[in-house]
Structures are given as structure tokens and as C-alpha cells.
Amino acid sequence: MMNISQMKPCVRGEKVIEEIEQILITSMGDFPNFPMLASAFNMSGRTLRRQLANMGTSYQKLLDDFRSERAKYYLTDSQYTTEEIADKLGFSDVANFRHAFKKWVGVSPAVYRNTQHSTELAQAS
């Protein structure tokens, strides 16, 4: 769980996105909910939501983007099972992870992993 005392209060603008991304990295698998995140920035949820909207994003989009990129990395560059990846990314079960991954990428985690490994083998030969 993130340590709120380590957060920088009153962050504004583009810096908010950078700070949220840092929180996601340090809280892997135990991501803060939105009210907790707003509190860490010493602002109301409404204010944080508005700031993110003004920059064309939302906490859910930032979280999904982070999870998607991290999942692709784990599937390509690690031997973690799909179940382990789901757990590392804070999913309650592997079925939810598979569904989310397919929504993000367009294919299942297994197909993505096999495609990436096939591509690597073809490039190596």
C-alpha cells in the first residue's frame, strides 16, 4: 500500500500525471483507490478528477495504461505465469486480467506471449 506521508501535497498540472505514475510503480499490485489518491495530493476527488480531465485523461485510464504496458512487458520478458501477472497487477482473479488484457490489446495474454516469442525467434534466425 502506498505511504501517503511520502506523497507531495498540492501537486498541479502535468506533474500530477508524473506523480500518479510514480505511485503506480511503487504500489505494484496494491494500487490506491481514487479517494485515497486525491487525499495523497491534498485535494478533493472532484478537483483531481477535473485536473486529469483538463489534461485529457483519468485515473482509470492511467491505471489501465500502466497495467497494459506492464502486462505486455511481463508477457514478453519474463517467465511469470498469467496467474502471477494478474496478481502482480492487482487483479482479483486471472479471468478479470484476461478480459482486461484482451480489451486493451485485442488478443488474449497467451496469444500475445506466443506471438511475441515467435517474432523474437524469427528475428534471431
C-alpha positions in Angstrom: 0.0 0.0 0.0 1.3 3.4 -0.8 2.6 5.6 2.1 0.7 8.8 2.0 3.3 10.6 4.1 5.7 10.2 1.2 3.5 12.0 -1.2 4.0 15.5 -2.3 0.9 17.6 -1.5 -0.5 20.3 -3.7 0.9 19.0 -7.0 -0.7 20.6 -10.1 -0.8 20.3 -13.8 1.4 17.8 -15.8 3.3 17.0 -12.6 0.1 15.3 -11.3 0.4 12.6 -14.0 4.1 12.0 -13.3 3.4 11.6 -9.6 0.5 9.2 -10.2 2.7 7.1 -12.5 5.3 7.0 -9.7 2.7 5.9 -7.2 1.6 3.1 -9.6 5.2 1.9 -9.9 5.8 1.9 -6.1 2.5 0.4 -5.2 2.5 -2.5 -7.7 -0.5 -4.8 -7.2 -1.9 -2.8 -4.3 -3.0 0.4 -6.2 -4.7 3.1 -4.3 -8.3 3.8 -4.9 -9.3 7.3 -6.3 -10.3 8.9 -2.9 -7.0 7.7 -1.4 -5.1 9.1 -4.3 -6.9 12.5 -4.1 -6.1 12.6 -0.4 -2.4 11.9 -1.1 -2.4 15.0 -3.3 -4.2 17.0 -0.6 -7.2 17.8 -2.8 -10.7 16.7 -3.3 -11.6 13.9 -5.6 -13.5 16.4 -7.7 -10.5 18.7 -8.1 -8.2 15.8 -9.0 -10.8 14.4 -11.5 -11.1 17.9 -13.1 -7.3 18.4 -13.4 -6.9 15.0 -15.0 -9.9 15.7 -17.4 -8.3 19.0 -18.4 -5.2 17.0 -19.4 -7.4 14.6 -21.4 -7.1 11.6 -19.0 -8.5 10.0 -15.9 -7.1 7.9 -13.1 -8.7 4.8 -14.6 -7.1 5.5 -18.0 -3.7 6.0 -16.3 -4.1 2.8 -14.3 -5.2 0.8 -17.4 -2.3 2.1 -19.4 0.1 1.3 -16.7 -1.3 -2.2 -16.2 -1.4 -2.8 -20.0 2.2 -1.8 -20.5 3.4 -3.7 -17.5 1.4 -6.8 -18.6 3.0 -6.7 -22.1 6.4 -6.4 -20.5 5.8 -9.4 -18.2 4.4 -11.5 -21.0 7.4 -10.7 -23.3 10.3 -10.5 -20.9 9.6 -12.9 -18.1 8.6 -16.4 -17.2 5.7 -15.3 -14.9 2.5 -17.3 -15.4 -0.6 -15.5 -16.4 -1.9 -16.0 -12.8 1.3 -14.4 -11.4 1.0 -11.4 -13.7 -2.7 -11.0 -12.8 -1.7 -11.0 -9.1 1.2 -8.5 -9.6 -1.1 -6.1 -11.4 -3.8 -6.2 -8.7 -6.5 -8.2 -10.4 -8.8 -10.2 -8.1 -8.6 -13.2 -10.4 -7.0 -14.3 -13.7 -10.2 -14.2 -15.6 -10.6 -10.5 -14.9 -7.0 -10.0 -16.1 -7.5 -12.0 -19.3 -10.7 -10.0 -20.1 -9.0 -6.6 -19.4 -5.9 -7.6 -21.5 -8.0 -8.7 -24.4 -9.8 -5.3 -24.2 -6.5 -3.4 -24.2 -4.6 -5.3 -26.8 -7.1 -7.2 -28.8 -5.8 -10.7 -28.1 -5.5 -12.9 -25.0 -2.4 -12.9 -22.9 -1.4 -16.4 -24.2 -1.8 -15.4 -27.8 0.2 -12.2 -27.2 3.0 -14.1 -25.4 3.2 -16.7 -28.2 3.2 -14.0 -30.9 6.0 -12.1 -29.2 8.1 -15.2 -28.7 7.5 -16.3 -32.4 8.6 -12.8 -33.5 11.7 -13.0 -31.4 12.6 -16.4 -32.8 12.1 -15.2 -36.4 14.3 -12.2 -35.8 17.0 -14.3 -34.3 17.3 -16.6 -37.3 
